[in-house]
């Protein structure tokens, strides 16, 4: 069966080609267009579906992941969900180590895909009990275990260079003047930024960063999931990022709720942070400019925290 007759061979073939959606009610009235790259419509609910396919393909081709193997990863949720979905399609077991600040909703989704989940304290990377270190040890201890390495593998930014970046360029017909994205592993902003700067060297690439993340520093705890770090991952190419702008938890979550209630767009806290920054950038650009804000995931992953009590 192929997609020639409109039937996709499996759910992984539905990843990508996500829509660009214009914001109408919350944008400044200055003639600058702000549109969302709405990654929530991917089958796993986030932009991480894109890298899951690539990480697995690289692991399989290198022989690290073999039939009957176990996919192991450290995740703030969305990469794990994407890998768990892909593991179900391909017949692999999957195990994930997650920090305890991750929403209960994401843990439930991981388990719904059949994944095993280990929750550990959200401690800095220089601590041996950091979720990345625990996951790497787990992969070594389990027969057939394969650590997927989203924070190290070049396949992560390459997935966005080959798919997300071209989709933004084609979808805006090259009109895009600025792109705003978050950075956890840095794969999204690095891959998109590299592609778009090759097409249009003057494009502005802005990183939205939680207050407490190292990219805008100093490092301290924060609640926004899926973006911000306490170190610079190998998958982050800082040379493509023109500016970093910090956003607080309160600013991010307030914008997340506004997007749902004023634009009808239910996304997560990282999207709220990114849109908050995009609207700041919009006030600086000239009329007729076009900003693309990359909205990584669905708000359904955060009903128990960001939207609790709304």
Secondary structure, 3 states (H helix, E strand, C coil): CCHHHCCCCCHHHHCCCCCEEECCCCCCCCCCEEEEEEHHHCCCCECHHHHHHHHHHHHHHHCCCCCCCEEEEECCCHHHHHHHHHHHHHCCEEEEEEECCCCHHHHHHHHHCCCEEEEECCCCCCCCCCHHHHHHHHHHHCCCEEECCCCCCCHHHHHHHHHHHHHHHHHCCCCCCEEEEECCCCHHHHHHHHHHHHHCCCCEEEEEEECCCCCCCCCCCCCCCCCCCCCCCCCCCHHHCCEEEEECHHHHHHHHHHHHHHHCCCECHHHHHHHHHHHHHHCCCCCCCEEEEEECEEHHHHCCCCCCCC
